[in-house]
């Protein structure tokens, strides 16, 4: 799930919808804030994107389509 919501709202929605199964799942790298993800190098993003289930506060101009999120 990629959203513009803050991380707490994204976590609550993901838990309610079953995207995350428990509070234990709602930790990095399963859930990550967009600015944290964007701070990684291109190579690091390739690795971590496979572990992300929820990305919050994603900027509308950041192209998420090239990453294969879990």
N, CA, C and O atoms as CSV, one atom per row, in Angstrom:
chain,resi,resn,atom,element,x,y,z
A,1,UNK,N,N,0.850,-1.162,0.000
A,1,UNK,CA,C,0.000,0.000,0.000
A,1,UNK,C,C,0.901,1.232,0.000
A,1,UNK,O,O,1.770,1.368,0.861
A,2,UNK,N,N,0.698,2.111,-0.947
A,2,UNK,CA,C,1.430,3.371,-1.015
A,2,UNK,C,C,0.413,4.479,-0.781
A,2,UNK,O,O,-0.610,4.540,-1.464
A,3,UNK,N,N,0.689,5.354,0.180
A,3,UNK,CA,C,-0.285,6.362,0.575
A,3,UNK,C,C,0.380,7.684,0.933
A,3,UNK,O,O,1.567,7.725,1.255
A,4,UNK,N,N,-0.376,8.738,0.875
A,4,UNK,CA,C,0.093,10.046,1.306
A,4,UNK,C,C,-0.190,10.300,2.772
A,4,UNK,O,O,0.202,11.335,3.311
A,5,UNK,N,N,-0.875,9.355,3.432
A,5,UNK,CA,C,-1.202,9.497,4.859
A,5,UNK,C,C,0.051,9.445,5.719
A,5,UNK,O,O,1.089,8.941,5.291
A,6,UNK,N,N,-0.055,9.970,6.940
A,6,UNK,CA,C,1.074,9.847,7.860
A,6,UNK,C,C,1.222,8.375,8.268
A,6,UNK,O,O,0.327,7.562,8.038
A,7,UNK,N,N,2.340,8.059,8.861
A,7,UNK,CA,C,2.663,6.659,9.129
A,7,UNK,C,C,1.693,6.008,10.119
A,7,UNK,O,O,1.394,4.821,9.989
A,8,UNK,N,N,1.200,6.756,11.096
A,8,UNK,CA,C,0.254,6.181,12.066
A,8,UNK,C,C,-1.087,5.860,11.405
A,8,UNK,O,O,-1.681,4.817,11.678
A,9,UNK,N,N,-1.560,6.749,10.541
A,9,UNK,CA,C,-2.811,6.501,9.815
A,9,UNK,C,C,-2.636,5.338,8.855
A,9,UNK,O,O,-3.507,4.473,8.762
A,10,UNK,N,N,-1.529,5.309,8.147
A,10,UNK,CA,C,-1.255,4.210,7.214
A,10,UNK,C,C,-1.215,2.873,7.957
A,10,UNK,O,O,-1.744,1.873,7.473
A,11,UNK,N,N,-0.590,2.861,9.124
A,11,UNK,CA,C,-0.513,1.643,9.945
A,11,UNK,C,C,-1.909,1.192,10.350
A,11,UNK,O,O,-2.241,0.013,10.228
A,12,UNK,N,N,-2.729,2.126,10.833
A,12,UNK,CA,C,-4.090,1.785,11.271
A,12,UNK,C,C,-4.922,1.230,10.117
A,12,UNK,O,O,-5.632,0.239,10.287
A,13,UNK,N,N,-4.841,1.852,8.964
A,13,UNK,CA,C,-5.592,1.384,7.784
A,13,UNK,C,C,-5.103,0.009,7.368
A,13,UNK,O,O,-5.906,-0.886,7.105
A,14,UNK,N,N,-3.798,-0.164,7.308
A,14,UNK,CA,C,-3.231,-1.450,6.889
A,14,UNK,C,C,-3.628,-2.576,7.843
A,14,UNK,O,O,-3.911,-3.689,7.399
A,15,UNK,N,N,-3.653,-2.302,9.139
A,15,UNK,CA,C,-4.072,-3.321,10.115
A,15,UNK,C,C,-5.559,-3.626,9.971
A,15,UNK,O,O,-5.960,-4.790,10.005
A,16,UNK,N,N,-6.376,-2.590,9.810
A,16,UNK,CA,C,-7.816,-2.781,9.682
A,16,UNK,C,C,-8.176,-3.546,8.407
A,16,UNK,O,O,-9.111,-4.347,8.401
A,17,UNK,N,N,-7.442,-3.299,7.343
A,17,UNK,CA,C,-7.734,-3.956,6.058
A,17,UNK,C,C,-7.061,-5.320,5.914
A,17,UNK,O,O,-7.306,-6.030,4.939
A,18,UNK,N,N,-6.218,-5.690,6.873
A,18,UNK,CA,C,-5.543,-6.982,6.801
A,18,UNK,C,C,-4.282,-6.976,5.960
A,18,UNK,O,O,-3.724,-8.037,5.677
A,19,UNK,N,N,-3.818,-5.794,5.553
A,19,UNK,CA,C,-2.562,-5.706,4.799
A,19,UNK,C,C,-1.402,-6.075,5.715
A,19,UNK,O,O,-0.461,-6.755,5.305
A,20,UNK,N,N,-1.484,-5.618,6.960
A,20,UNK,CA,C,-0.563,-6.038,8.018
A,20,UNK,C,C,-1.375,-6.875,8.989
A,20,UNK,O,O,-2.502,-6.511,9.324
A,21,UNK,N,N,-0.826,-7.982,9.444
A,21,UNK,CA,C,-1.608,-8.888,10.285
A,21,UNK,C,C,-1.534,-8.568,11.771
A,21,UNK,O,O,-2.415,-8.971,12.531
A,22,UNK,N,N,-0.498,-7.850,12.198
A,22,UNK,CA,C,-0.376,-7.524,13.618
A,22,UNK,C,C,0.502,-6.302,13.805
A,22,UNK,O,O,1.168,-5.846,12.876
A,23,UNK,N,N,0.492,-5.782,15.018
A,23,UNK,CA,C,1.355,-4.652,15.333
A,23,UNK,C,C,2.818,-4.977,15.139
A,23,UNK,O,O,3.620,-4.095,14.831
A,24,UNK,N,N,3.171,-6.242,15.320
A,24,UNK,CA,C,4.552,-6.667,15.122
A,24,UNK,C,C,4.969,-6.524,13.659
A,24,UNK,O,O,6.139,-6.283,13.364
A,25,UNK,N,N,4.004,-6.673,12.741
A,25,UNK,CA,C,4.292,-6.492,11.315
A,25,UNK,C,C,4.475,-5.021,10.956
A,25,UNK,O,O,5.074,-4.696,9.931
A,26,UNK,N,N,3.957,-4.138,11.801
A,26,UNK,CA,C,3.935,-2.710,11.499
A,26,UNK,C,C,5.223,-2.016,11.940
A,26,UNK,O,O,5.179,-0.991,12.621
A,27,UNK,N,N,6.353,-2.572,11.555
A,27,UNK,CA,C,7.659,-2.025,11.873
A,27,UNK,C,C,8.493,-2.014,10.602
A,27,UNK,O,O,8.215,-2.754,9.659
A,28,UNK,N,N,9.525,-1.164,10.582
A,28,UNK,CA,C,10.422,-1.172,9.429
A,28,UNK,C,C,11.060,-2.543,9.320
A,28,UNK,O,O,11.370,-3.137,10.353
A,29,UNK,N,N,11.268,-3.067,8.153
A,29,UNK,CA,C,11.035,-2.463,6.855
A,29,UNK,C,C,9.643,-2.729,6.279
A,29,UNK,O,O,9.355,-2.275,5.171
A,30,UNK,N,N,8.771,-3.448,6.991
A,30,UNK,CA,C,7.424,-3.720,6.455
A,30,UNK,C,C,6.640,-2.444,6.208
A,30,UNK,O,O,5.924,-2.335,5.213
A,31,UNK,N,N,6.768,-1.488,7.098
A,31,UNK,CA,C,6.102,-0.195,6.948
A,31,UNK,C,C,7.185,0.875,7.036
A,31,UNK,O,O,8.007,0.868,7.953
A,32,UNK,N,N,7.176,1.781,6.087
A,32,UNK,CA,C,8.244,2.779,6.010
A,32,UNK,C,C,7.677,4.102,5.534
A,32,UNK,O,O,6.736,4.142,4.741
A,33,UNK,N,N,8.255,5.170,6.020
A,33,UNK,CA,C,7.838,6.508,5.594
A,33,UNK,C,C,8.570,6.840,4.290
A,33,UNK,O,O,9.736,6.488,4.109
A,34,UNK,N,N,7.873,7.516,3.401
A,34,UNK,CA,C,8.419,7.836,2.085
A,34,UNK,C,C,9.766,8.533,2.136
A,34,UNK,O,O,10.661,8.209,1.355
A,35,UNK,N,N,9.924,9.497,3.057
A,35,UNK,CA,C,11.201,10.225,3.111
A,35,UNK,C,C,12.354,9.306,3.516
A,35,UNK,O,O,13.491,9.518,3.096
A,36,UNK,N,N,12.070,8.297,4.323
A,36,UNK,CA,C,13.103,7.330,4.711
A,36,UNK,C,C,13.491,6.495,3.492
A,36,UNK,O,O,14.673,6.277,3.225
A,37,UNK,N,N,12.472,6.030,2.754
A,37,UNK,CA,C,12.733,5.230,1.551
A,37,UNK,C,C,13.513,6.038,0.521
A,37,UNK,O,O,14.464,5.530,-0.073
A,38,UNK,N,N,13.121,7.289,0.304
A,38,UNK,CA,C,13.792,8.127,-0.689
A,38,UNK,C,C,15.225,8.449,-0.294
A,38,UNK,O,O,16.044,8.746,-1.163
A,39,UNK,N,N,15.550,8.399,1.000
A,39,UNK,CA,C,16.905,8.697,1.465
A,39,UNK,C,C,17.893,7.569,1.153
A,39,UNK,O,O,19.105,7.784,1.151
A,40,UNK,N,N,17.373,6.378,0.893
A,40,UNK,CA,C,18.244,5.260,0.534
A,40,UNK,C,C,18.824,5.464,-0.861
A,40,UNK,O,O,18.226,6.144,-1.696
A,41,UNK,N,N,19.969,4.883,-1.104
A,41,UNK,CA,C,20.555,4.918,-2.445
A,41,UNK,C,C,19.717,4.035,-3.367
A,41,UNK,O,O,18.896,3.243,-2.903
A,42,UNK,N,N,19.926,4.174,-4.649
A,42,UNK,CA,C,19.194,3.380,-5.640
A,42,UNK,C,C,19.368,1.881,-5.359
A,42,UNK,O,O,18.402,1.121,-5.417
A,43,UNK,N,N,20.570,1.472,-5.062
A,43,UNK,CA,C,20.864,0.054,-4.784
A,43,UNK,C,C,20.148,-0.406,-3.508
A,43,UNK,O,O,19.575,-1.495,-3.474
A,44,UNK,N,N,20.183,0.420,-2.470
A,44,UNK,CA,C,19.514,0.075,-1.211
A,44,UNK,C,C,17.999,-0.028,-1.411
A,44,UNK,O,O,17.349,-0.895,-0.827
A,45,UNK,N,N,17.444,0.861,-2.239
A,45,UNK,CA,C,16.003,0.818,-2.519
A,45,UNK,C,C,15.615,-0.497,-3.181
A,45,UNK,O,O,14.570,-1.069,-2.871
A,46,UNK,N,N,16.458,-0.972,-4.092
A,46,UNK,CA,C,16.177,-2.248,-4.772
A,46,UNK,C,C,16.055,-3.377,-3.761
A,46,UNK,O,O,15.201,-4.252,-3.902
A,47,UNK,N,N,16.896,-3.360,-2.757
A,47,UNK,CA,C,16.906,-4.420,-1.742
A,47,UNK,C,C,15.725,-4.280,-0.776
A,47,UNK,O,O,15.005,-5.247,-0.528
A,48,UNK,N,N,15.530,-3.084,-0.236
A,48,UNK,CA,C,14.500,-2.889,0.792
A,48,UNK,C,C,13.088,-2.910,0.229
A,48,UNK,O,O,12.154,-3.280,0.940
A,49,UNK,N,N,12.909,-2.525,-1.021
A,49,UNK,CA,C,11.560,-2.478,-1.615
A,49,UNK,C,C,10.878,-3.842,-1.553
A,49,UNK,O,O,9.654,-3.914,-1.451
A,50,UNK,N,N,11.639,-4.899,-1.612
A,50,UNK,CA,C,11.085,-6.256,-1.571
A,50,UNK,C,C,10.487,-6.597,-0.204
A,50,UNK,O,O,9.709,-7.543,-0.078
A,51,UNK,N,N,10.854,-5.821,0.814
A,51,UNK,CA,C,10.391,-6.089,2.177
A,51,UNK,C,C,9.246,-5.175,2.602
A,51,UNK,O,O,8.610,-5.417,3.628
A,52,UNK,N,N,8.977,-4.120,1.820
A,52,UNK,CA,C,7.986,-3.116,2.201
A,52,UNK,C,C,6.573,-3.564,1.841
A,52,UNK,O,O,6.313,-4.018,0.727
A,53,UNK,N,N,5.676,-3.427,2.801
A,53,UNK,CA,C,4.257,-3.685,2.583
A,53,UNK,C,C,3.481,-2.375,2.540
A,53,UNK,O,O,2.527,-2.240,1.774
A,54,UNK,N,N,3.891,-1.405,3.365
A,54,UNK,CA,C,3.207,-0.110,3.442
A,54,UNK,C,C,4.241,1.006,3.374
A,54,UNK,O,O,5.223,1.007,4.117
A,55,UNK,N,N,4.006,1.961,2.466
A,55,UNK,CA,C,4.868,3.128,2.348
A,55,UNK,C,C,3.997,4.363,2.551
A,55,UNK,O,O,3.102,4.636,1.750
A,56,UNK,N,N,4.259,5.103,3.621
A,56,UNK,CA,C,3.425,6.268,3.951
A,56,UNK,C,C,4.122,7.566,3.595
A,56,UNK,O,O,5.330,7.605,3.358
A,57,UNK,N,N,3.318,8.643,3.565
A,57,UNK,CA,C,3.800,9.993,3.274
A,57,UNK,C,C,4.622,10.021,1.981
A,57,UNK,O,O,5.647,10.698,1.892
A,58,UNK,N,N,4.156,9.283,1.001
A,58,UNK,CA,C,4.857,9.239,-0.275
A,58,UNK,C,C,4.520,10.489,-1.072
A,58,UNK,O,O,3.353,10.864,-1.181
A,59,UNK,N,N,5.514,11.116,-1.614
A,59,UNK,CA,C,5.333,12.327,-2.399
A,59,UNK,C,C,4.713,11.980,-3.736
A,59,UNK,O,O,5.117,11.008,-4.374
A,60,UNK,N,N,3.740,12.759,-4.167
A,60,UNK,CA,C,3.015,12.442,-5.399
A,60,UNK,C,C,3.891,12.479,-6.636
A,60,UNK,O,O,3.518,11.912,-7.663
A,61,UNK,N,N,5.041,13.125,-6.570
A,61,UNK,CA,C,5.909,13.193,-7.741
A,61,UNK,C,C,6.994,12.114,-7.740
A,61,UNK,O,O,7.788,12.025,-8.677
A,62,UNK,N,N,7.024,11.297,-6.688
A,62,UNK,CA,C,8.008,10.212,-6.629
A,62,UNK,C,C,7.428,8.993,-7.329
A,62,UNK,O,O,6.355,8.518,-6.956
A,63,UNK,N,N,8.110,8.493,-8.320
A,63,UNK,CA,C,7.606,7.374,-9.122
A,63,UNK,C,C,7.837,6.052,-8.398
A,63,UNK,O,O,8.962,5.558,-8.328
A,64,UNK,N,N,6.756,5.487,-7.862
A,64,UNK,CA,C,6.830,4.206,-7.150
A,64,UNK,C,C,6.684,3.029,-8.106
A,64,UNK,O,O,6.905,1.887,-7.705
A,65,UNK,N,N,6.324,3.274,-9.332
A,65,UNK,CA,C,5.999,2.177,-10.243
A,65,UNK,C,C,7.201,1.326,-10.606
A,65,UNK,O,O,7.038,0.173,-11.006
A,66,UNK,N,N,8.402,1.865,-10.479
A,66,UNK,CA,C,9.568,1.066,-10.853
A,66,UNK,C,C,10.051,0.140,-9.742
A,66,UNK,O,O,10.959,-0.662,-9.961
A,67,UNK,N,N,9.455,0.240,-8.548
A,67,UNK,CA,C,9.854,-0.614,-7.438
A,67,UNK,C,C,8.841,-1.735,-7.269
A,67,UNK,O,O,7.635,-1.507,-7.359
A,68,UNK,N,N,9.321,-2.921,-7.028
A,68,UNK,CA,C,8.440,-4.066,-6.775
A,68,UNK,C,C,8.327,-4.236,-5.263
A,68,UNK,O,O,9.139,-4.909,-4.628
A,69,UNK,N,N,7.284,-3.599,-4.703
A,69,UNK,CA,C,7.045,-3.734,-3.275
A,69,UNK,C,C,6.412,-5.103,-3.021
A,69,UNK,O,O,5.760,-5.671,-3.897
A,70,UNK,N,N,6.613,-5.614,-1.820
A,70,UNK,CA,C,6.069,-6.955,-1.507
A,70,UNK,C,C,4.567,-6.962,-1.487
A,70,UNK,O,O,3.957,-8.003,-1.242
